[in-house]
Structure formats: structure tokens, C-alpha cells
Amino acid sequence: MGANNSLKKNLIYMFICSIGVQIVSFVIVSYISKVLSVELFGLVNYSQAIILYFNLLTLFGFQTLGVKEVTKSEEKDEIVYSVISIRLIIALLSICAVASISVFITKGNSFRTILLLYSLTLIPLSFNLDWFFAGIYEMKHNGVFNIIKVTIPLVIILCILKDDSGVYIIPVAFIIGLIAAGTYHIFQFKKKGFSFGNKNRNKRKVLFTIALPFVMSSILSTINGNVDTLMVGAFLSEYELGLYSGAYKLIFLLISMIAVLFNVIYPNLTKLKGQELNSFFGMLTRVVVMFAIPTAIGGFIFSEEILILIFDKKFSEGSITLKILMIYFMVLFLRELCAYSLNAWGKEKIYLKVIGISALSNIIINYFLIKKIGIEGAALSTLICEIGTFILMAFNIREKVELSYLKEAIKILPNICFVTVFMIVFKLVNINIVIIIPIIILMYFGILYKTGYLNTLGKFLK
């Protein structure tokens, strides 16, 4: 009962905080896209796409593995010290690697400076303790951490960034935000009586070794998600890179929101067995289907309106790309349940093989489709590989739980079709998207409540 109550409190708290964080993130992205040129906006996102791989190297898979270790171990101090020391060493090496790589990238001095500044975020990132607080079921501190991490950059960017000449303040603002957020985490960690002084070199070696599959799977998974951006930047113009970055940035923000759900339920996936696991997995499947399908349909129908609303009219040419990526988001949402389950059940090697096949396929298909049809080809390649990844992962968890994606989709289909009709009507009569979004959300949840489908959320939280 205690674990279930913790799940309920964590899920509600993290969801509320996540909504706040995503709103702030949307404001930051929206403001930057309106102030900067399409080309410079693309370069900022290109540098973020590169740094993302070094972020994953620095985190070193402990966002997942660390939760498992903290949940089951009594030696929490030793684990935290070992994780931070491993991360800090990797962060320093990564900064040196970024500096070397920047010399060979022919995107100009502005891009090189932006990239180097972003690399400095790796140091405060090393002290990120969200995995620790997730492991002890106190995710409220992660919610505060995330709010601090984005609110401080928002204030700095809004006050200082006015045009292309102030672009360097963007990475600097995020460095300051991470330092402030990390300070809060460390304060709460010490407040609970824990210490960084419990050193155990053997523990560090063990954690480093068992974390390797996690970090490899994270990097390969990220290749599936953002190698398209890297290859668009390599093969196409900076303007096309900017258009693609706008569409993908929206998808990235949506993915960040669903990560909150899976991070909260991950400890339960590691603990539950037998019928309890089947029941929990079934409810989770229903929740995923409930949100994934209508979100993708809405984004597909109103792709151009959403790009203009969030970014600017100059990004409207990326609407077809966003349509494809919205379908990708739906498949990824469904697939993530399988991915987290494989890692939770000790099947990291299977996950690594699947994601490795998909990553290699993504690179090859992207190469040909980007050269042939541009940014739409990049989005299409990402979608194709994501479908293949989903199928392979779903096949590999069938022996553990009963899969019910199709059954749940059929059950909720009449509700989704009803709302979709109204979305199409609103589109045809050209109603403002700001009015449409709240109406559709209220209508959808009203139908779910009437049909009793919304009760699943109540059962899930209990």
C-alpha cells in the first residue's frame, strides 16, 4: 500500500511539475525562434543535438541503473559518490572531445562558440541526483529541480536575448540554471543525512561495468531519435536545418513529458511479478493508448497552425515534416513502454541489440531519403525505423506480459473518431488554434468520463 501511495503522490506531483516545466520550455523555444533567424535557430539546435550525445555519456546510464541500485541497496552514500565521480571524469573528457570536434565542423565561428559553451553544461550535469530521489520515492525534489533548471534560463533569455547578436547567452543561461538546480539537489541530499564522503573504489568499478550496456543503449536510442537532425545539418542548408529543428523541437518537448510518466512507474516495473505485473502493465497500456493516439492525430491535423503559434510563420514550411513526426511520436510513445520494461526486467542485452539494429538502419535510410526528398525524408526515415523498433521490442516482452495495444486501441477508437471529426470541422471553418486546443481537450476527456474509460486513470493511481 505504501509503495502504491508513493506512486500516486509521485505521479501527481511530477505531472504537475512537468506541465509547468514544459510550459516554460515552450516559452523559451518559442521566444528564441521568434527572435533568432531560422538559420541561427537551426544552428543552436544543431549544437544541442551534438551535445546530447555527450550528455548521455556523462549521465552514463545511471538515470535508469541508478534507480534500480538505490531502490534495492542500503549503501546509498557509496552509490552516489561512485556515480558522481564517474560522471565528472567523463564530463571533463567530453569537454575536451567537443573542443577537438568543433575544429572540424564547418559551420562558422558562431556555431563553434555555441557548441563549446553548451559543452560546459556537462560539469553541473554530473551532479544531477534525480535518479537518487526517484529511487527513494521522493520525486518532488526532481520536480523542483526541473523547474529551477528551466525558469532561471527563461528569465535570463527574456531579459538579454533580443536578436542574433545575443545568441551566446542561450547556453550560458542553461549553465547557470543547471548549477542552481544542482545546488538544490545537493542541499536536499545532505539534509536527509547522506554524505558524499563514503568512498568505495570497488563499488565504482562494479557500477562502471554494469552501466556500460545502459549507456550504450541510451546512445543508440538517441541515434534513433536525433541522427536525422545531425544528418540534415550535414547535408542540407542551414535554413532547412532551422525548419527541421522547429518541427523536431516540438516532438522533443512532447517526448520529455512522456519520460516523466515512465520514470515514475519504472521502480514498480522492477518490483511487480506475475498477475500483479500483468494487471499493472495492462492499465499502463490503456493510459498510453489514451494519450498517444489523439495527441498524434491533433498534431497531424493542425501541424501548420501549431508551428505558427509556437514558433513563427517563417517555420510554416515545416508542416509536412511535423505531420510525419507526429506519427513517429505516437509510435515512440507506445514503444517506450516496451523499452522501459525490457530494462526493468533485466533484458538490457536484448534492448541493446534491437536499438543497435534500428540505429544502423536509421543512419542508412536517412542518408538516402535526406538526399532524395530533404527534411521530409529525414522525418520519414525516423518513423520507419521507430516502427521496426516497436515491433521487435514488443515481440521480446510477450513472454513476460500480455500485450493489449490493439485491443485497447479498438476500445477507445469510437471516442477518438468522434473528437477527430470535430477537429476536422474546426480546421475547415478556420477557427483559431488557441480556441480549438482547450475545446478539444475538454471534449475528449468529457467523452472518456461519460464512457467510463477515464476510470482507468483512477485505478492506475490507486
N, C-alpha and C positions, 0 to 999 in steps of 0.2 A: 504493500500500500504506500509505504514511504517513497519508494522509487517512482511509483506512478504519480504521486503528488508532486514530486520533484520535476518529473517530465512535464506535467501540466503547467506548473509555475514557470519553468524554464522556457517552454514553448510560447506561452502568452507573453512573457517579458521580452524574450528575444524577438518575437514577431513585432511587437510594438516598437522596440528599438530599431529593428530592421527597417520598418516603414519610415521612421524618422531619418535613418541613415540614407536610405535610398532617395528620399525627397531632397535631402541636402546634396547628395551626389548628382541627382538630376539637375539641380540648380547650378552646381559647379560646371558640369558638362555643357549645359545649355548656355550659360554665360560665356564660357570660353569659346564655344562655337560661334556665338554672335559677335564677339569682339575680334577674334582672330580671322585671318583669311582662311579659305578652305585648305590651301596648300600647307600653311603653318599648323593648322589644326591637325592635319594628317601627319605631319612630322612629329608633333607632340605624342600622338597616339602610337606612331611607329616606334618611338623611343620607349614608350610604356610596354609595347609588345615584346621588345627585346629584353627589357629589364625583368619582365615577368618570369623568364626562364631562370634568371639569377635569383629572383625572389624564391622560386621553388627550390633551387639548390641550397639557399640559405636556410629556408624552413626545414629542409631535409626530411620531409615526410612525417615530421613529428606532430603535425596538425591532426593526423589520424592515429599514428602509432602511439604518440604521447598520451592521448585519451585512454587508450587501452592499458598502457603501463600504469598511469596514475590511478585508474579505476581499481586495479587489482593489487597494487603494491602498497606496502606500508612505508617504504623508503622514498617518500615523495621528494624530500630535500635533495637526495642524491640524484634523482632523475632530473630535477630542474637544473641543477648545476651542470650535469653532463650535457643536457640538451643545449643550454645557452653557450657553453664553451665550444661545443661542436659548431654551432651556428655562427658564432663570432669569428672563428678561424676561417670558415667557408666564406663569410661575408667579406673579409679583408682580401682573400684570394680573388673573389669575384670582382671586386672593385678594380683590382689590377688587370684582370682579364678584360673588363669593359673598356678600360683605358687603352689597352692594346687593340681591341677590335675596332674602336672608334677611328683609329688612324686609317683603316682600310675601307671605311664606309664613305662613299662619295655623295653625301647629301648636304655638304656645306658645313661651315664653321658653326652656324647657329644650331644645327642638329647635333653636332658633336658636343657642344656645350650642354645642351639639354640632356643628352644621354649621360654625360658624366655627372651632372647634378643629380639625376634620378638614381644613379648607382650609389650615392651616399645614403639613400633611404635604407640600404641593406644593413647598416650598423644598428639603428634603432629597431629594425625589424627582428634582429637576432634575439631581442629581449621580450618578444611577444609571448605572453603567457595564456592566451585564450584556450589552448589545449589543456592546460593545467586546471583552469576553472571549469572547463567542460567536464573533466574527469571527476571533479568533486561536486558536480551538480550545482555550481554557483555561477550560472551563466549571466546573471545580472551584471557582473563586473565586465563581461565581454561586451554587453550592450553599451555600457558607459564608455568603455574603451573605444568602440567603433564610433560613437557619437563624437567624442573628443577628436578622434582621428580625422574626421571629415569637417567638423564645424570650424576648427581653427583655420584650416586651409581656405574654407569658404570666406571667412571674414577677411583674411589677408588678400585673397584674389580679388574680391569685390572692391576692396579699398585701393589696391595698387594697379591691377591689370586694366588698362584702358585701350590698348591697341597692340599691334605686333611687336613693338619695341619692348614691351614689358613681359615677354613670354617666359623669361628665365625665372620670374617669381613663382611660376606654377610648381616646378619641382621643389623649390626652396620652401614653399608653403607646406607641401606634403612632408618634407623632412621635419619641420617644426611640429606639425600635427602628430607625427609618429613618436617624436620624443616626448611630447606632453602626454599622449595616451599611454606610452610605455611606462612613464613615471607613475601614472595612476595604478597600473597593474602591479608594479613592484611594491608600491605602498600597501596595496591590499594584501599582497602575498606576505609581506613582513608583518602586517597587522594580525594575521592569523597564526603568527608564531613560527612561521617557516623561515629558513635561512639558506643563503647561497654558499655557506661555508662547508657543507658536508661533501667533501671530495672523495670520489671513488673512481680511480682511473680504469679499473677493470669494468666497472659499470658503463663508463663512457665507451670503451671498446665494444662491449656487447651491444649497446644501443646503436652505435655507428653501423655495426654489421647487419643487424636485423632491420635497420631503417633503409638500407640500400634498395630493396625491392619497392618500398613505398615511394622513395624519391624518384626512382626510375619510372614508376607507373605514373607519378604526377607529371613528370616532364613529357612523357609520351602522350598522356591525356591532354596536356596543354598544346602539344603539336597538333592534335586533332582540332583543338579549339581556335588556335590563332596562327597556325602556319600560313593560313590564307592571307592574313594581314601582312606577314613578313614577305610573302611572295608577290603580293600586289605592290608593296613598296619597292621590291627589287626589279620588277618587270614593267610596271606601268608608271604613269606620270604622277607627280605629287598631287595634282588636282583629283585624279581618280582615287589615289590613296586617301585623300580627305573625304571623298564621298563614301568610300567603303568604311572608313573609320567611323563616320557618323552612324551608319546603319548598324555596324557591329557593336558600337559603344552602347547602344540601347539594349542589344541582346546580352551584353556582358553585365549590365546592371540587373537585368531580369535573372540571369544565372546566379548573381550574387545573392539575390533574395531567396532562391530555392536552396542555396547552400546552407542557409540558416536552418531550414527545416531538417535537412539531413544531418547536420552537425548536432542538432538537439536529440534526434532519435537514435543516433549511432550507438551510444552506450547500451541502449535497450536491444539493439540488433545483436550485440556481442553477448548478451546475458540470456535472453529468452531461448527456450528449447521446445521442441515438439509442437503440441497443439497450441500452446501459448504463442509461439513464434508464428505459426500459420495464421492465427487469428489476427495478431498484430500486423503482420505483413499484408493480409487481405484488406484491413482497414486503411493502411497506408497507401495501398494501391488505389483504393477508391478516392482518397484525398488527392493523390497525384493526378489522376484522370480528371477529377472535378475541376482542377485549376489549369492543367496543361492545355487541354483541347480548346476551351473557349478563349483563353488568352491568345493562342496562336491564330485562331480564326479572326478575332478582333484586330490583331496586329496586321494580318494579311489584308483585310478589307480596307483598313484605314491607314495603310503604310505611308502614303504621301502626306496625309493630314498630320500624322504623328511626327514625321520628320520636320515638317514646317513648324509645328507647335513647339517641339523640344529644342530644335536647333535653329534653322532659319530657312527661308525659301531657297537659298542658294544650295541647300542639300537635297532638294526635292528630286533631283535626277537619280538619287539612290533608292527610290521607292521600290523598284522591281527587286533590287538586291535585298531590301528589308523583307519583302514578301517571302522570298526563299528562306531567309534566315529565321523568320518566324516559324516556319515548318520545322526547321532544324532545332529551334528552341523546344518545340513540343516533343520531338523525338528524344532530345537530350534529357528533358525533364523525366520522361518515362525510363530512360536508360540509367539515370543516376541512381535510382532505387536499386537496380541490379548491381551497379558498380560499388556502392557503399556496402551492400550485402556481401559481395564476394570478399571484400577486405575485412568485414566484421567476422566472417566465418572462417578466416584463415586460408582463403584461396587467393592470396596475393599473386602467386605464380601464374595462375590461370588468367587473372586480371591483366597481368603484365604481358602475357602472350597475346591476348586479344587486342589490347591497346597498342601493342607494338605492330601487329599486322595492320591495324587501322591507320596508325600514324604513317607508316611507309606508303600505304595506298593513298593517303591524303596528299602526300608530297608529290607523288607521281601524277595523280589525277589533276591536282591543282596546276601543275606545270603545263599540262596540255590545254586544260579548259581556260586558264587565265590568258594564255597566248591566243586562244581562238575567240573567246567571247568576253574577255575583260573581267570586270568586277562581278558580273553575274555568274561567270564561270567559277570564280573563287567561292561564292556562296553555294553554288550547286555542288561543287566538289565536297565541301564541308558537310552538306546534307547527305549526300550519297554515302560517305564514309561513316557518318553517325548512324544511319540506318543499319549498316552492316555490323557496327559495333554493338548496337542494341540487340540484334538477333543473336549474335554469338554469346553475349553475356546472359541473355535470357535463357538460352539453351543450357548454360552451365549452372544455373541456380535451380533448375526444375527438380533436381533430385532432393533438394532441401525443403522447398515450399511449393505450394500450388500457385501457378501463375494465373491471374484473372484479369489481365488488361482488356482483352476483347470482351469478356462478359461485362465488365464494369462500363466499358465504352458504350456497349449496346444499351445497357440500362439507362444511362444518362443522355443518350442520343436525342430522344424527343425534346428534352429540356433545352439542349444546345441548339437544335434546329429551330425551335421557337424563337430563341433570342437572336439567332443568326438572321432570320427573316427580318426582324426589326432593325438589325444593323444595316442590312442591305437597303431597306426603305429609308433609313436616316441618311445613308450615303447618297441615295438618288435625289432626295429633296434638299441635299446640301446643308444640313444642319451643322452648326459649329461643333467641332470635335470636343471642345471643353464642356459643352452641354451633353453631348452623347455619352461620354465615358461614365459619369455618375448615374445616368439613367439606365444604361445597360447593366452596370454592376448591381444596382438595386433590383432591377427586373430579374436578373439571373438568380440572385440569392433569394428573392421572393418566391420564385418558382421552385427552387430547391427546397425551401421551407415548406411550401404547400404540398409537395410530393413526398415529403418525409426524408428526402435524400440528405438534407443538411444535418440530420440526426447523427450521421457518421462522424462529423466533427466532434460532437459532444461525446460520443462513445470513445473516440480516439484519444481525447484529452483525459478521460477518466481512466 
